[in-house]
Amino acid sequence: MLPLVTSPHAAPPSASEDALLEVLQNVATGLISASDGAVQLQGITGSSHGKTPDKILASLCHIAARQGSAAATRVSRGVAEAVLAQDTRVEHHPTAHMLTLKTGSSAKLPGTVALICAGTAKQQVVEECRLVLQAMGCYTFKLPESGVMGIHRIVRNLEAVQAADVVVCITGMDGGLASVVAGLVDIPVVALPTSAGYGTAFGGVTPLLAALNSAAPGVTVVNVDSGFGAAMAAWRVLVNTKRARDAVIKSIEAQGHAAFS
């Protein structure tokens, strides 16, 4: 059982005039359809369907009681405040739009996840990925401002990146980061496109397509802004690597006992 509960409630922390104007301008210029604009406006004004504060808190408490920790993603500021008012043990992470609850020690997974972030990567997505991995007992380290224009920072820390078990590349406007990194390492690479760009970035579609069409074979690609999805992909690698290691250790121990019997 994963120590997580996702909440598809309105992702923005509050109604924003800038966000409203951006949607209206995109509809006016034909960048998005009127129906798509209506959906986006619902999210901005916080009227999208999702879990209630009571249900989120109940899920957090239920999972944390069994696993030691739990997390809720995509939580609006208003819902977060309502949950915090009911239980002061819950911690709010505004940048990630997340809530976490820790009631005890949770199991730690061996291995490391490197988070390589482009300079234009959306910080909400970066933090969502990091905090979800943390809630699942994964150790992470982050290289910020390390996109295509910051490749020197990756080269400077290449040994640490190559020593990791998984790399998550949080891409920016052009989505080329995952391809570059996949050419430098021989470990699993997860591409996490974000909607941070503008114009022909098309809300993250351009970096998504760039990752899907990567010339580096074997790159795993998750949906736009899916920090949770990228964290899950990395977690699956670590948890199955642990199973393989445990099986090898058990086999060696069994052989040792047989030799001395």
Backbone hydrogen bonds, N-H to C=O, Kabsch-Sander energy under -0.5 kcal/mol:
donor,donor_aa,acceptor,acceptor_aa,energy
4,L,2,L,-2.0
5,V,71,A,-3.4
7,S,73,T,-1.2
20,L,16,S,-2.4
21,L,17,E,-2.7
22,E,18,D,-2.2
23,V,19,A,-2.1
24,L,20,L,-2.3
25,Q,21,L,-2.6
26,N,22,E,-2.2
27,V,23,V,-2.0
28,A,24,L,-2.4
29,T,25,Q,-2.2
30,G,27,V,-0.8
31,L,26,N,-1.7
32,I,26,N,-1.4
37,G,33,S,-2.3
38,A,34,A,-2.0
39,V,35,S,-1.8
40,Q,36,D,-2.3
41,L,37,G,-2.5
42,Q,38,A,-1.8
43,G,39,V,-1.6
44,I,40,Q,-2.2
45,T,41,L,-2.3
46,G,43,G,-0.7
47,S,42,Q,-2.1
48,S,42,Q,-0.6
56,I,52,T,-2.5
57,L,53,P,-2.6
58,A,54,D,-2.3
59,S,55,K,-2.3
60,L,56,I,-2.6
61,C,57,L,-2.6
62,H,58,A,-2.2
63,I,59,S,-2.5
64,A,60,L,-2.7
65,A,61,C,-1.9
66,R,62,H,-0.8
66,R,63,I,-0.7
67,Q,63,I,-3.0
68,G,64,A,-2.3
70,A,101,L,-2.0
72,A,99,L,-3.0
73,T,5,V,-0.6
74,R,96,A,-0.5
75,V,97,H,-2.9
76,S,74,R,-0.5
80,A,76,S,-2.6
81,E,77,R,-2.5
82,A,78,G,-1.7
83,V,79,V,-2.2
84,L,80,A,-2.7
85,A,81,E,-1.8
86,Q,82,A,-0.7
86,Q,83,V,-1.0
87,D,83,V,-1.7
90,V,87,D,-1.2
91,E,100,T,-3.1
93,H,98,M,-2.9
97,H,93,H,-1.1
98,M,93,H,-1.8
99,L,72,A,-2.2
100,T,91,E,-2.4
101,L,70,A,-2.5
103,T,68,G,-2.2
103,T,101,L,-0.5
104,G,68,G,-1.7
109,L,137,G,-3.0
113,V,139,Y,-2.3
114,A,112,T,-0.5
114,A,166,V,-2.8
115,L,113,V,-0.5
115,L,141,F,-3.0
116,I,114,A,-0.7
116,I,168,V,-2.5
117,C,115,L,-0.6
117,C,143,L,-2.5
118,A,170,I,-2.6
121,A,118,A,-1.6
126,V,122,K,-2.0
127,E,123,Q,-2.6
128,E,124,Q,-2.2
129,C,125,V,-2.4
130,R,126,V,-2.3
131,L,127,E,-2.8
132,V,128,E,-2.1
133,L,129,C,-2.1
134,Q,130,R,-2.3
135,A,131,L,-2.5
136,M,132,V,-1.4
137,G,134,Q,-1.7
138,C,133,L,-2.7
139,Y,111,G,-0.7
141,F,113,V,-1.7
143,L,115,L,-3.0
146,S,117,C,-3.5
150,G,147,G,-1.2
151,I,148,V,-0.9
153,R,150,G,-1.7
154,I,150,G,-0.8
155,V,151,I,-2.4
156,R,152,H,-2.1
157,N,153,R,-1.1
158,L,155,V,-1.3
161,V,157,N,-2.0
162,Q,158,L,-2.9
163,A,159,E,-1.4
164,A,160,A,-0.6
164,A,161,V,-1.1
165,D,112,T,-2.3
166,V,112,T,-1.4
167,V,188,P,-2.3
168,V,114,A,-3.2
169,C,167,V,-0.6
169,C,190,V,-3.2
170,I,116,I,-2.5
170,I,168,V,-0.7
171,T,169,C,-1.0
171,T,192,L,-1.5
180,V,176,G,-1.8
181,V,177,L,-2.6
182,A,178,A,-2.6
183,G,179,S,-1.1
183,G,180,V,-0.5
184,L,181,V,-1.9
185,V,181,V,-1.2
190,V,167,V,-3.2
191,A,189,V,-0.5
191,A,220,T,-3.9
192,L,169,C,-3.1
192,L,190,V,-0.5
201,A,198,Y,-1.6
202,F,199,G,-1.8
204,G,201,A,-1.1
205,V,201,A,-0.5
205,V,202,F,-1.4
206,T,201,A,-1.9
208,L,204,G,-1.7
209,L,205,V,-2.7
210,A,206,T,-2.3
211,A,207,P,-2.0
212,L,208,L,-2.3
213,N,209,L,-1.9
214,S,211,A,-1.5
219,V,216,A,-0.9
220,T,189,V,-2.6
222,V,191,A,-2.1
225,D,193,P,-3.1
226,S,223,N,-1.9
227,G,225,D,-1.7
230,A,226,S,-2.3
231,A,227,G,-2.2
232,M,228,F,-2.3
233,A,229,G,-2.0
234,A,230,A,-2.2
235,W,231,A,-2.7
236,R,232,M,-2.3
237,V,233,A,-1.4
238,L,234,A,-2.2
239,V,235,W,-3.0
240,N,236,R,-1.8
241,T,237,V,-2.1
242,K,238,L,-2.3
243,R,239,V,-1.7
244,A,240,N,-2.1
245,R,241,T,-2.5
246,D,242,K,-2.9
247,A,243,R,-2.2
248,V,244,A,-2.2
249,I,245,R,-2.7
250,K,246,D,-2.4
251,S,247,A,-2.2
252,I,248,V,-2.5
253,E,249,I,-2.6
254,A,250,K,-2.2
255,Q,251,S,-2.1
256,G,252,I,-2.2
257,H,253,E,-2.3
258,A,254,A,-2.1
259,A,255,Q,-1.9
260,F,256,G,-1.3
261,S,257,H,-0.7
261,S,258,A,-0.6
